[in-house]
Amino acid sequence: MHVVVECPVRLTESNRDELRLLYADLREHYARRDARDGTLTTLHFLWSGVLDDELFGATYADQRHVFAGSRPVLNSARDGAELQETNRWLSAPAQPNGASLRT
C-alpha cells in the first residue's frame, strides 16, 4: 500500500540545521512504520517562507543526502507559483548545478 504524508515546512535563512534533523527523524520514523505496516510512504513537503534558489537548493541537497533514495519525496510550494511540483525519487541523478528548484 502506498501512503502520502504531507509535511508543511517553512524555509528560512536560519533553519537549515533544524530541517536536516527533521529529515533524519522522518526517515527513521517512516522506515520503521513502513516495515511494520508493509507500506511505502511518500513524504510531500509543502514549502512556505523564503524560497530562493540558494536556500532551497541547499535544503534539497540535504534531502537527497538524508533520504538517499530510501523513499519517494515530493516538494511543492504552498501557493504553487514559487516551486514546480516534483515527484521523483531522491536517488535520481543530481541536477547539473547540484540542486534545483525544478527537478
DSSP file (Angstrom, degrees, kcal/mol; ACC not computed):
  #  RESIDUE AA STRUCTURE BP1 BP2  ACC     N-H-->O    O-->H-N    N-H-->O    O-->H-N    TCO  KAPPA ALPHA  PHI   PSI    X-CA   Y-CA   Z-CA
    1    1 A M              0   0    0      0, 0.0    39,-2.2     0, 0.0     2,-0.4   0.000 360.0 360.0 360.0 140.2    0.0    0.0    0.0
    2    2 A H  E     -a   40   0A   0     37,-0.2     2,-0.4    39,-0.1    39,-0.2  -0.885 360.0-173.0-106.4 132.2    1.2    3.5   -0.9
    3    3 A V  E     -a   41   0A   0     37,-2.6    39,-3.3    -2,-0.4     2,-0.5  -0.964  12.0-153.0-125.3 139.2    0.7    6.4    1.6
    4    4 A V  E     -a   42   0A   0     -2,-0.4     2,-0.5    37,-0.2    39,-0.2  -0.965  10.1-166.4-112.8 127.7    1.4   10.1    1.1
    5    5 A V  E     -a   43   0A   0     37,-2.8    39,-3.0    -2,-0.5     2,-0.4  -0.961  14.1-139.9-114.5 123.4    2.1   12.2    4.2
    6    6 A E  E     -a   44   0A   0     -2,-0.5    39,-0.2    37,-0.2    37,-0.0  -0.679  15.1-168.9 -83.8 133.4    2.0   16.0    3.9
    7    7 A C  E     -a   45   0A   0     37,-3.3    39,-1.9    -2,-0.4     2,-0.3  -0.861   9.5-153.2-124.9  93.5    4.8   17.8    5.8
    8    8 A P  E     +a   46   0A   0      0, 0.0     2,-0.4     0, 0.0    39,-0.2  -0.518  24.2 176.2 -67.6 129.4    4.2   21.6    6.0
    9    9 A V  E     -a   47   0A   0     37,-2.5    39,-1.5    -2,-0.3     2,-0.5  -0.986  25.6-145.5-137.4 146.0    7.6   23.3    6.3
   10   10 A R  E     -a   48   0A   0     -2,-0.4     2,-0.5    37,-0.2    39,-0.2  -0.955  15.7-149.7-111.9 126.4    8.8   26.9    6.5
   11   11 A L  E     +a   49   0A   0     37,-3.2    39,-2.5    -2,-0.5     2,-0.3  -0.837  25.3 162.5 -98.0 126.3   12.2   27.6    5.0
   12   12 A T    >   -     0   0    0     -2,-0.5     3,-0.8    37,-0.2     4,-0.2  -0.848  52.3-103.8-132.2 171.3   14.2   30.5    6.5
   13   13 A E  T 3  S+     0   0    0     -2,-0.3     3,-0.2     1,-0.2    -2,-0.0   0.703 118.2  43.3 -68.2 -18.2   17.8   31.5    6.3
   14   14 A S  T 3  S+     0   0    0      1,-0.1    -1,-0.2     2,-0.1     3,-0.2   0.401  97.7  68.9-111.5   3.5   18.4   30.2    9.8
   15   15 A N    <>  +     0   0    0     -3,-0.8     4,-2.2     1,-0.2     5,-0.2   0.246  58.1 107.3-111.7  18.3   16.6   26.8   10.0
   16   16 A R  H  > S+     0   0    0      1,-0.2     4,-2.1     2,-0.2    -1,-0.2   0.911  82.7  50.2 -61.0 -42.9   18.6   24.6    7.7
   17   17 A D  H  > S+     0   0    0      1,-0.2     4,-1.9    -3,-0.2    -1,-0.2   0.910 110.6  50.2 -61.8 -41.4   20.2   22.6   10.6
   18   18 A E  H  > S+     0   0    0      1,-0.2     4,-2.3    -4,-0.2    -1,-0.2   0.891 108.9  52.3 -63.0 -39.1   16.7   22.1   12.1
   19   19 A L  H  X S+     0   0    0     -4,-2.2     4,-2.8     2,-0.2    -1,-0.2   0.890 105.6  54.0 -66.2 -38.3   15.4   20.8    8.7
   20   20 A R  H  X S+     0   0    0     -4,-2.1     4,-2.1     2,-0.2    -1,-0.2   0.917 110.2  47.5 -60.3 -42.1   18.3   18.3    8.4
   21   21 A L  H  X S+     0   0    0     -4,-1.9     4,-2.5     2,-0.2    -2,-0.2   0.905 110.9  51.9 -64.7 -40.9   17.3   16.9   11.8
   22   22 A L  H  X S+     0   0    0     -4,-2.3     4,-2.8     2,-0.2     5,-0.2   0.929 108.4  50.8 -60.0 -46.3   13.7   16.8   10.7
   23   23 A Y  H  X S+     0   0    0     -4,-2.8     4,-2.7     1,-0.2    -1,-0.2   0.925 111.4  48.0 -58.2 -45.1   14.6   14.9    7.6
   24   24 A A  H  X S+     0   0    0     -4,-2.1     4,-2.3     2,-0.2    -1,-0.2   0.915 112.3  48.7 -63.5 -43.0   16.6   12.3    9.7
   25   25 A D  H  X S+     0   0    0     -4,-2.5     4,-2.6     1,-0.2    -2,-0.2   0.923 113.2  47.2 -62.2 -44.3   13.7   11.9   12.2
   26   26 A L  H  X S+     0   0    0     -4,-2.8     4,-2.6     2,-0.2     5,-0.3   0.906 109.9  53.6 -64.8 -40.9   11.2   11.5    9.4
   27   27 A R  H  X S+     0   0    0     -4,-2.7     4,-1.7    -5,-0.2    -2,-0.2   0.942 113.8  41.8 -57.7 -48.8   13.4    8.9    7.6
   28   28 A E  H  X S+     0   0    0     -4,-2.3     4,-2.1     2,-0.2     5,-0.2   0.924 115.1  49.9 -66.3 -45.6   13.8    6.8   10.7
   29   29 A H  H  X S+     0   0    0     -4,-2.6     4,-2.5     1,-0.2    -2,-0.2   0.942 115.5  41.1 -59.7 -50.1   10.1    7.1   11.7
   30   30 A Y  H  X S+     0   0    0     -4,-2.6     4,-2.6     2,-0.2     5,-0.2   0.775 110.2  58.1 -76.3 -24.1    8.7    6.1    8.3
   31   31 A A  H  X S+     0   0    0     -4,-1.7     4,-2.0    -5,-0.3    -1,-0.2   0.937 112.2  41.9 -64.2 -45.8   11.3    3.4    7.7
   32   32 A R  H  X S+     0   0    0     -4,-2.1     4,-2.3     2,-0.2    -2,-0.2   0.939 117.7  46.4 -64.9 -46.9   10.1    1.7   11.0
   33   33 A R  H  X S+     0   0    0     -4,-2.5     4,-3.0    -5,-0.2     5,-0.2   0.919 112.8  48.7 -64.8 -43.9    6.4    2.3   10.2
   34   34 A D  H  X>S+     0   0    0     -4,-2.6     4,-2.0     1,-0.2     5,-1.1   0.910 112.2  49.3 -63.0 -41.3    6.6    1.1    6.6
   35   35 A A  H  <5S+     0   0    0     -4,-2.0    -1,-0.2    -5,-0.2    -2,-0.2   0.908 115.8  43.9 -63.5 -41.0    8.5   -2.0    7.6
   36   36 A R  H  <5S+     0   0    0     -4,-2.3    -2,-0.2     1,-0.2    -1,-0.2   0.908 124.1  33.4 -68.6 -43.3    5.9   -2.7   10.4
   37   37 A D  H  <5S-     0   0    0     -4,-3.0    -2,-0.2    -5,-0.2    -1,-0.2   0.537 102.2-121.5 -95.9  -8.0    2.8   -1.9    8.2
   38   38 A G  T  <5 +     0   0    0     -4,-2.0     2,-0.2    -5,-0.2    -3,-0.2   0.862  68.7 129.8  69.4  35.2    4.0   -3.1    4.8
   39   39 A T      < -     0   0    0     -5,-1.1     2,-0.4    -6,-0.2    -1,-0.2  -0.668  56.5-136.3-113.9 169.3    3.5    0.3    3.3
   40   40 A L  E     -a    2   0A   0    -39,-2.2   -37,-2.6    -2,-0.2     2,-0.5  -0.978  24.8-156.6-124.8 116.4    5.6    2.7    1.2
   41   41 A T  E     -a    3   0A   0     -2,-0.4     2,-0.5   -39,-0.2   -37,-0.2  -0.821   5.3-156.8-100.7 127.2    5.3    6.3    2.4
   42   42 A T  E     -a    4   0A   0    -39,-3.3   -37,-2.8    -2,-0.5     2,-0.6  -0.873  14.2-142.5 -94.4 130.9    5.9    9.3    0.2
   43   43 A L  E     -ab   5  73A   0     29,-1.9    31,-3.0    -2,-0.5     2,-0.7  -0.860  12.6-163.6 -95.1 122.9    6.8   12.5    2.1
   44   44 A H  E     -ab   6  74A   0    -39,-3.0   -37,-3.3    -2,-0.6     2,-0.5  -0.892   5.5-157.0-110.7 102.6    5.3   15.5    0.5
   45   45 A F  E     -ab   7  75A   0     29,-2.9    31,-2.2    -2,-0.7     2,-0.7  -0.694   0.8-159.6 -82.6 123.5    7.0   18.7    1.7
   46   46 A L  E     -ab   8  76A   0    -39,-1.9   -37,-2.5    -2,-0.5    31,-0.2  -0.900  19.4-151.3-105.8 105.1    4.8   21.8    1.4
   47   47 A W  E     +ab   9  77A   0     29,-3.0    31,-2.8    -2,-0.7    32,-0.3  -0.506  25.0 162.7 -88.2 143.0    7.1   24.8    1.5
   48   48 A S  E     +a   10   0A   0    -39,-1.5   -37,-3.2    -2,-0.2     2,-0.3  -0.905  43.9  46.6-140.3 171.3    6.5   28.3    2.6
   49   49 A G  E    S+a   11   0A   0     -2,-0.3     2,-0.7   -39,-0.2   -37,-0.2  -0.702 106.2   1.8  98.1-151.2    8.9   31.1    3.6
   50   50 A V        +     0   0    0    -39,-2.5    -2,-0.1    -2,-0.3     0, 0.0  -0.651  62.0 175.3 -80.2 110.1   12.0   32.2    1.7
   51   51 A L        +     0   0    0     -2,-0.7    -1,-0.1     4,-0.1     2,-0.1  -0.253  19.9 146.2-113.8  45.9   12.1   30.0   -1.4
   52   52 A D     >  -     0   0    0      1,-0.1     4,-2.6     4,-0.0     5,-0.4  -0.389  61.6-104.7 -78.7 164.5   15.0   31.5   -3.3
   53   53 A D  H  > S+     0   0    0      1,-0.2     4,-2.6     2,-0.2     5,-0.2   0.878 115.9  48.9 -56.2 -44.8   17.3   29.2   -5.4
   54   54 A E  H  > S+     0   0    0      2,-0.2     4,-2.0     1,-0.2    -1,-0.2   0.942 115.0  42.0 -66.7 -48.4   20.2   29.2   -3.0
   55   55 A L  H  > S+     0   0    0      2,-0.2     4,-2.1     1,-0.2     5,-0.2   0.939 119.5  43.1 -65.7 -46.4   18.3   28.3    0.2
   56   56 A F  H  X S+     0   0    0     -4,-2.6     4,-2.7     1,-0.2     5,-0.2   0.906 111.8  55.1 -67.7 -38.2   16.0   25.8   -1.5
   57   57 A G  H  X S+     0   0    0     -4,-2.6     4,-2.1    -5,-0.4    -1,-0.2   0.900 108.7  49.0 -58.6 -40.9   19.0   24.3   -3.4
   58   58 A A  H  X S+     0   0    0     -4,-2.0     4,-1.9     2,-0.2    -1,-0.2   0.923 114.1  43.3 -66.5 -45.1   20.8   23.7   -0.1
   59   59 A T  H  X S+     0   0    0     -4,-2.1     4,-2.3     2,-0.2    -2,-0.2   0.840 111.7  54.9 -73.3 -29.9   17.9   22.1    1.7
   60   60 A Y  H  X S+     0   0    0     -4,-2.7     4,-2.5     2,-0.2    -1,-0.2   0.911 107.4  50.3 -64.9 -41.5   17.1   20.0   -1.4
   61   61 A A  H  X S+     0   0    0     -4,-2.1     4,-2.1    -5,-0.2    -2,-0.2   0.894 109.2  52.1 -61.9 -39.4   20.7   18.7   -1.3
   62   62 A D  H  X S+     0   0    0     -4,-1.9     4,-2.9     2,-0.2     5,-0.3   0.913 108.0  51.5 -61.8 -42.7   20.2   17.9    2.4
   63   63 A Q  H  X>S+     0   0    0     -4,-2.3     4,-3.0     1,-0.2     5,-0.6   0.948 109.1  50.3 -57.6 -49.2   17.1   15.9    1.5
   64   64 A R  H  X5S+     0   0    0     -4,-2.5     4,-1.7     1,-0.2    -1,-0.2   0.902 114.2  45.2 -56.7 -42.8   19.0   14.0   -1.2
   65   65 A H  H  <5S+     0   0    0     -4,-2.1    -1,-0.2     2,-0.2    -2,-0.2   0.940 117.5  41.8 -67.8 -48.3   21.7   13.2    1.3
   66   66 A V  H  <5S+     0   0    0     -4,-2.9    -2,-0.2     1,-0.2    -3,-0.2   0.931 124.0  34.5 -69.2 -46.7   19.5   12.2    4.2
   67   67 A F  H ><5S-     0   0    0     -4,-3.0     3,-3.4    -5,-0.3    -1,-0.2   0.816  79.0-174.9 -82.2 -29.4   16.9   10.2    2.3
   68   68 A A  T 3<<S-     0   0    0     -4,-1.7    -3,-0.1    -5,-0.6    -4,-0.1   0.797  76.8 -50.4  39.7  44.4   19.4    8.7   -0.3
   69   69 A G  T 3  S+     0   0    0      2,-0.2    -1,-0.3    -5,-0.1    22,-0.1   0.599 103.1 130.5  77.5  10.1   16.6    7.1   -2.2
   70   70 A S  S <  S-     0   0    0     -3,-3.4    -2,-0.1     1,-0.2    -1,-0.1   0.720  80.2  -7.3 -70.9 -19.1   15.0    5.4    0.8
   71   71 A R  S    S-     0   0    0     -4,-0.1    19,-0.7   -31,-0.1    -2,-0.2  -0.978  84.9 -82.6-165.5 160.0   11.6    6.7   -0.2
   72   72 A P  E     - C   0  89A   0      0, 0.0   -29,-1.9     0, 0.0     2,-0.4  -0.506  43.0-166.1 -70.4 141.1    9.9    9.0   -2.7
   73   73 A V  E     -bC  43  88A   0     15,-1.2    15,-0.9   -31,-0.2     2,-0.4  -0.997   4.2-163.9-132.2 134.3    9.9   12.6   -1.7
   74   74 A L  E     -b   44   0A   0    -31,-3.0   -29,-2.9    -2,-0.4     2,-0.4  -0.905   1.9-164.7-116.7 143.5    7.8   15.4   -3.2
   75   75 A N  E     +b   45   0A   0     11,-0.4    11,-1.5    -2,-0.4     2,-0.3  -0.998  18.6 152.3-129.4 131.8    8.4   19.1   -2.9
   76   76 A S  E     -b   46   0A   0    -31,-2.2   -29,-3.0    -2,-0.4     2,-0.2  -0.989  40.6-111.2-152.1 156.7    5.9   21.9   -3.7
   77   77 A A  E     -b   47   0A   0      6,-0.6     3,-0.5    -2,-0.3   -29,-0.2  -0.609  26.1-124.7 -85.9 148.2    5.2   25.4   -2.7
   78   78 A R  S    S+     0   0    0    -31,-2.8    -1,-0.1    -2,-0.2   -30,-0.1   0.880 113.5  40.7 -58.3 -39.1    2.1   26.1   -0.7
   79   79 A D  S    S-     0   0    0    -32,-0.3    -1,-0.2     1,-0.0   -31,-0.1   0.571 101.5-135.7 -90.4  -7.1    1.0   28.8   -3.2
   80   80 A G  S    S+     0   0    0     -3,-0.5     5,-0.2     1,-0.1    -2,-0.1   0.334  84.6  86.9  77.7  -9.8    2.1   26.7   -6.2
   81   81 A A  S    S+     0   0    0      1,-0.1    -1,-0.1     3,-0.1     3,-0.1   0.754  83.0  50.4 -94.8 -25.7    3.7   29.6   -8.0
   82   82 A E  S    S+     0   0    0      1,-0.2     2,-0.4   -30,-0.0    -1,-0.1   0.861 115.4  28.3 -86.7 -35.9    7.2   29.5   -6.5
   83   83 A L  S    S-     0   0    0    -36,-0.1    -6,-0.6    19,-0.0     2,-0.4  -0.960  76.0-128.0-124.0 142.2    8.2   25.9   -6.9
   84   84 A Q        -     0   0    0     -2,-0.4    19,-0.3    17,-0.3    -9,-0.1  -0.747  40.0-104.6 -85.2 137.6    7.1   23.5   -9.5
   85   85 A E        -     0   0    0     -2,-0.4     2,-0.3    -5,-0.2    -9,-0.2  -0.317  39.1-160.1 -62.7 140.1    5.8   20.3   -8.0
   86   86 A T        -     0   0    0    -11,-1.5   -11,-0.4    17,-0.1     2,-0.2  -0.888  18.8-175.6-121.0 154.0    8.1   17.4   -8.2
   87   87 A N        +     0   0    0     -2,-0.3     2,-0.3   -13,-0.2   -13,-0.2  -0.653  40.8 115.8-147.8  84.8    7.5   13.7   -8.0
   88   88 A R  E     -C   73   0A   0    -15,-0.9   -15,-1.2    -2,-0.2     2,-0.3  -0.973  66.3 -97.0-149.0 159.4   10.8   11.8   -8.1
   89   89 A W  E >   -C   72   0A   0     -2,-0.3     3,-1.7   -17,-0.2    -2,-0.1  -0.601  29.9-132.7 -75.5 139.3   13.0    9.6   -6.1
   90   90 A L  T 3  S+     0   0    0    -19,-0.7   -22,-0.1    -2,-0.3    -1,-0.1   0.591 102.9  71.1 -71.7  -7.3   15.8   11.4   -4.4
   91   91 A S  T 3  S+     0   0    0    -23,-0.1    -1,-0.3   -20,-0.1     3,-0.1   0.514  74.3 112.6 -83.9  -3.1   18.2    8.8   -5.7
   92   92 A A  S <  S-     0   0    0     -3,-1.7     3,-0.1     1,-0.2   -23,-0.0  -0.219  87.3 -72.8 -62.1 159.6   17.7   10.1   -9.2
   93   93 A P        -     0   0    0      0, 0.0    -1,-0.2     0, 0.0    -2,-0.0  -0.212  57.4-104.9 -56.4 143.2   20.8   11.7  -10.8
   94   94 A A        -     0   0    0     -3,-0.1     5,-0.1     1,-0.1    -3,-0.0  -0.282  37.9-100.9 -65.5 154.1   21.7   15.1   -9.4
   95   95 A Q    >   -     0   0    0      3,-0.2     3,-2.5     1,-0.1    -1,-0.1  -0.371  38.5-102.1 -70.6 157.2   20.9   18.2  -11.4
   96   96 A P  T 3  S+     0   0    0      0, 0.0    -1,-0.1     0, 0.0    -2,-0.1   0.825 123.6  44.9 -53.2 -35.6   23.9   19.7  -13.3
   97   97 A N  T 3  S-     0   0    0      2,-0.1    -2,-0.0     1,-0.0    -3,-0.0   0.295 121.2-105.4 -94.4  11.8   24.2   22.5  -10.8
   98   98 A G  S <  S+     0   0    0     -3,-2.5     2,-0.3   -37,-0.0    -3,-0.2  -0.082  94.2  18.6  96.3 -35.4   23.9   20.1   -7.8
   99   99 A A        -     0   0    0     -5,-0.1     2,-0.3   -39,-0.0   -42,-0.1  -0.965  67.1-171.1-163.4 153.4   20.4   21.1   -6.8
  100  100 A S        -     0   0    0     -2,-0.3    -5,-0.0   -44,-0.1     3,-0.0  -0.996  35.0-129.6-151.1 150.8   17.5   22.8   -8.4
  101  101 A L  S    S+     0   0    0     -2,-0.3     2,-0.6     1,-0.2   -17,-0.3   0.870 106.2  52.5 -66.5 -35.9   14.1   24.2   -7.8
  102  102 A R              0   0    0      1,-0.1    -1,-0.2   -19,-0.1   -17,-0.1  -0.897 360.0 360.0-104.4 121.2   12.8   22.2  -10.7
  103  103 A T              0   0    0     -2,-0.6    -1,-0.1   -19,-0.3   -17,-0.1   0.380 360.0 360.0-112.6 360.0   13.7   18.6  -10.6
